[in-house]
Amino acid sequence: MGKGTIPRARSAPTILDLFAGAGGLSLGFEQAGFRVVAAVEFWEPASKTYARNHPGVHLFKDDIRNDDVKQKILAIHQDSPIDVIIGGPPCQGYSNAGNRDPLDPRGQLYLDFYQVIATMQPRAFVMENVKGLASMKVLPPDLPKKEAGAMQKQLAAIRRFKDLKRYGAQRALDPDEQAEFDTIARTLSKTQTAIKQHLVPLLPLILSIAERAGYAVSWQVLNAKHFGSPQARERVFIVGIRKDIDRGFEFPKPSDCVRTVRDALHDLEGKPPGYLPNHEFTRHAPAFVKRLHSTAPGENVYEHYTDGWWRLLPDKPARTVKENHGGVFVHYSEDRVLTPRELARLQDFPDDYVFEGAKSMVLKQIGNAVPVNLSRAIAEELLKFLDDV
């Protein structure tokens, strides 16, 4: 079992974690009293972290889209039935911070998630993702290949337009780039209209797939700061209960008790690098340290950034923890950015939960993780439900 597991007298319901990442969702369920028996994670740095911290879990370091992986999972289920399937398909395809490309392959992985559920028929499932999933639109999975191909070309043009627009905000476009930008701009409105005619809302599509698989489904947007995390992080949770045992799942109720950044980090003030695992400092040039020193809490080091290089307010929850390509939060009282360990604390990971890989890879794992306390809150409600059926 992973770190922080709370032992239970009775047999714990079993979990399969698809898209396990570094293990935040698994850890919250373990802390609530579930037993994770199998997990799937394709990205090597995250799979190494997961394996280190969950040594008793059968980890498939492979792609869930591969049929042989699905067959191996099914074999485990047939030998010892899995009660609940959990997972958070990669969120980049849905995030409001990204291109929200309806044909992003990462945005299609929900189909594999529900294929496994439909085949295995667990008692329940929990899917987690970014808030943007609730407003995302996609091309329907049954769109004919010819039409999907045409949409791919049009979406690629829109993606290129957005990239060039972003480049133009940072520097002058070269003549070829400007000509390309102008060409796409002339037909942009027509292209967007053509695409919109084919798009369908993703969330109702997911709900209908789950319902056809035999599940009563409910969903809700929850904010981690209302469930003991020192971070404001909104996430969509979709919970499915197999219809033969359904009696109405209730989501956890938010609390008015808020943990602050200082609550989570104060004991690490002044502590040297290496004091805890992953407590690694970033080397800053003297000029940058001076710039940090002149940046007040609640302000950004660079005016064109929002979350990256934002100096934390000590007596409030942090903004959403992201990888931000190294431009992580600035410490509220020390003239440096946060260490990976401090960011992991904002995501509720215990100090003995060690992240594997280079620091850039660790930051990405932490930024992609599910806050452990939020995961545990959902898990506790689901456990109470399953105990009563």
N, C-alpha and C positions, 0 to 999 in steps of 0.2 A: 504494500500500500504506500501512497505518497505521504508527504509530510503533513502533520496536523490532523491525522485521522482520529475521529472520535469512535471508540469501540462500542458495539451494540450487542446486547445479550442475545437477541434473536438473529436469525440468518439475514444478512443484509441483501437487499435487492441488487442485482448485477447490472453493470453498465458497459456499453460499447460506445467509445468516443471516436466519432469520425471527424477528420480535420482537427486533430488534437492540439496542434501548435505546441507551445511550451508547456501546456498543461493547466492553465487557469481554470477552465471549466471542469476538468476532471478533479482538480484539487478541491474545489468548492463542493462537489458532490461527495467526495470522500469524507470531507469534514462533516457533512450532514449525516453520514452513516451509510452511504452506498458503497458497493465494492466494484471498482473498475476492473474488468477482466481482460478487455481487449481495446486497442486503440489503433488508429491509422494516422500517419503523418508522413507526407512526402518530402518536405523540405529538410535537408540533412541537419542544419544547425538546431532547428527546433526538435527534431527527432532525437538528437543526442541529449538535449536538455531533458526531454520527456523521459527517455530511458534511464538517465541518471537518477531522477527524482521519483520515478514510479517503477522500481525494479521488478515488482511482482506482476506487472501488466504485460500481456502478450502484445507487443508492439509490432505492427506491420509498417516497415519503412518503405512504403510503396504508394502508388497512385490509385485512389479509390475507383477511378474510371476503368481500371484493368479488371476484366472478368475473373481472372484467376484469384485476385485479391478478394473479390466478393464471394467466390466459392470457398476460400479458406475461412472467411468470417462465418459463412453459413455453416461450415463444418463444426466450428466452435459452438455455435448456437444449437445445433442439433444434438451435440454431446451434452451440453449444459445450457438450457435456455437462458437467453439474455432478457432481462426485464425491461430495460430502458435504453434507448439509443439517444445520444446527445451529439451536438456538433455545431460548429459555426463555419459554414463554407466561406472561403476567402471573400473579404468584404470590399476589396478594391473596386470591383465592378459596380458596386452600389453606392459607394461613398460620395457624399456631396462635394468632397474635396478633390475628386477625380473627374475623369471624362464621362463617367456613367454611360459607357459604350454598351448598347443593348446586345452586341455580339461578342463582348469580351468573354473569352473562354472561361475565365474564373467565375463569371456571373451565371454560367450554365451548370455549375456543379451541384446546385440544389436538386437537379434531376437525379443524380446518382445517390444523393442522400435519401430521397424518397423512394427510389428503387429498392434500396436495401431495406427500408422500413416495410414496404409493401411485401417483400419476399419473406422477411423474418417475423413480421407481425408481433413486435414486442408489446408489452402492456401499455407503454407510453413512449413518447419522444419529446425532446426539447431541442429546438433550433434557435440559435442566437445569431444576431447580426447587427450591423449599423442601423441607425434610425432611417438612413436614406433608403433602405429596402422598402419601407412603407410607401414611398412616393415614386419608386423606380418603375420604369416601363421597359418592356422587352419585346422582342419578336416572338411570336408564339412558337413553341417547339415543333409544331406540325407544319410550319410554313414550307411550301415546296422549295426544293433545292435551288431552282433557277431564280425564284424571287429572293431567296435568302442571299444568293450570290450578288444580285443587283444591290440589295440593301447594304451588303458588306462594302461595296465600292463607295456608295454614298456616305456611309458612316466613316470610312477612312478619310474622305474629303473633309468632313466636318471636324474630325480629330486633328487633321493637319492644319485646318484653319485656326483652331483653338491654340495649337502649339505655336504657330506663327504669331498669333496675337500676343501670347505670353512672351515670346522672344522680343517682340516689338516694344513691350513695356519695360524691358531690361536693357535693350540696346537698339541701335539702328539696324533695320533689316538690310541685307545686301540686295542689289538690283534683282537677282533671280528670285530671291525670297519674296520681295515686294511684288514682283509680277505674278508669282504664284498666289500670293495672298489676294491680290486684286481679282484674279481670275475666279478663284473660289467664291469670293464675296459677291460677284455678280449673279451667281446662281444659288447662293446660300439659302435664301428664303424658299425657293422652289424645292430644293433638296430636302430641307427640313420638313416641309409640308408633305412631301412624298413619304418620308419615313414615318411621320406621325400617323399616317393613315393605316399603317400596319402594326403599330405598337399596341400592346395591351398591358394593363397594370400587373406588376409582378406578384404582389401580395395576394390578391384574389386567386391568381393562377396557382400559387403554392397551396393556398387553403383548399382549393377544389381538388388538387392532386391528392392531398392528404385525406380528404373526406372520401374520395373514391377508393382509397386504400383501406378504408374501414375505421377512420378515426374521427372523433368529435374534437374540433380544433378551436382554440382561442388564442388571442395574441394581445400583447400590451407592450408599450414603450416604458421602460423602467430607467431611472437615473441612479447610478451607483452611489451618489452622495446621500441618497435617502436610505441606504442599506449598509451604512458603516464604513464606506470607502471615503478617503480624504481627497476625492476627485469627482468632478461633475462629468459624467460619462453616460450618455443616453444610448440605450440599446433596445432593439426589438427582440422580444422572446415569443416564440410560437410553441405552444404546448399542445400535444395531441394525446388524447386518451382513447384507447381502443373501445369501440362502441359497446362491446358486450360488458364492459365494466364501468362505463361512464356514468357519473352522477354529478358532473359539473365541477371543473377544476377552478379554484380561486387563487389568483395571484397574490404574492405577499404584499402586505400593506406597508407603505412608506413610513419612515420614522422622522420625527422632527429633530432628533438628536444628530447633529452634524459634526463629523471629525474634520479638523483643519489640517493644513499642511504642517503647521508647527507640531500638532499632536503626533503626526507620523514621523517627523524628522528631527525633532529637537535634540534627541539624545546622540545624534551623529554630528552635531555642530562641533567643529574643532578636531574631530577624529581623523587620523591620518589615512592615506590610501592603504588598502589591504587590511583595515581594521575588521572588515567583514568580507565574505565572498562577494565578488563583483563590485566592491567599493573602490572603483578605479577613477582617478581624477583625469580630466582632460587638460593638457598643457595649453595655456593661453599666453600669447605674446604680451609683453608689458603694455603696449598701446591698447590692446583689447581689454586687459584687466582694468585699465583706466576708464575705458568706455563702460565696462560693467559697473564700475564704482559710481559712475554718474547716472546710472539708470535706476530709477526708483521702483520699488515694488508696484506691480500693476501696469508697468510700462514695458515697451519693447526696445531692445537694443537697436533694432533697425526698423524704421517707420513703415516700411512696405511689408513687413511680416505681421502675422496675427499671433499664432501660437508659438512658432519657432522663435527662440531667443526672448521669450516673455519672462519677466521677472515675477516670481511667485509672490502672492499676497500671503503672509504667514498665517493670518487668522481667518482664512476662508479655505474651502476646498480648492484644489488645483483645477485648472482647465483639463480637458481630455488629454490624457497621456498619448502621445504619438511618437513615432520614430523620427519624423521630421528631418531625415537625412543628416543627423548629427546636430541640428539646430534645436537642441532640447531646452527645457526650462532652465532659467537662471535661478540660483539659490537666493532665498529671500534676504539672507544676512551675510553670506560669504560671496566674494567676487569670483565666481566660477559657475559653470553649469552643473546640474545634478549628476551624480554618479549613477551608473546602472542600478546599483543597490537601492539608492534613494528613489529612483523611478519605480523599481519593483515594489517598494513599500507603498507607493501611491496606488499600486495595483493590488495591494493586500497580500503579496507573497511573503511568507516567513523568511527570516534571515538565513535559514539553513537550506533554502531552496536555491540551488546553484545553477546558473545559466552557462551553457557551453558555447564556445566559439569566440571569434574576434569581437571586440567591443561594438563595432558597427552592426554585427549580426545579433548580438545580445540586445541592443537597443531596438532593433526591429522586432525581435521576439516579444519583448516587453510591451512595445507599442501595439502589437497585434493581439495581445492577450485579453482574456475576459477577466474583469476584476473578481478576485476570489470571493469576496464577501457578497457580491451580487449573485454569483453562481450559487453560493451556499444558501442564500435566501430562497431562490427558486427551488433548489433541491430539498430544502426542509419542508416546503409546502407540498411538493410532490410526494415526499416520503410519508407525510401525514395522510395524504390521499390514498396511497397504496396500502398503508397499514390498515385502512378501514374497509378495503374491498376484498 
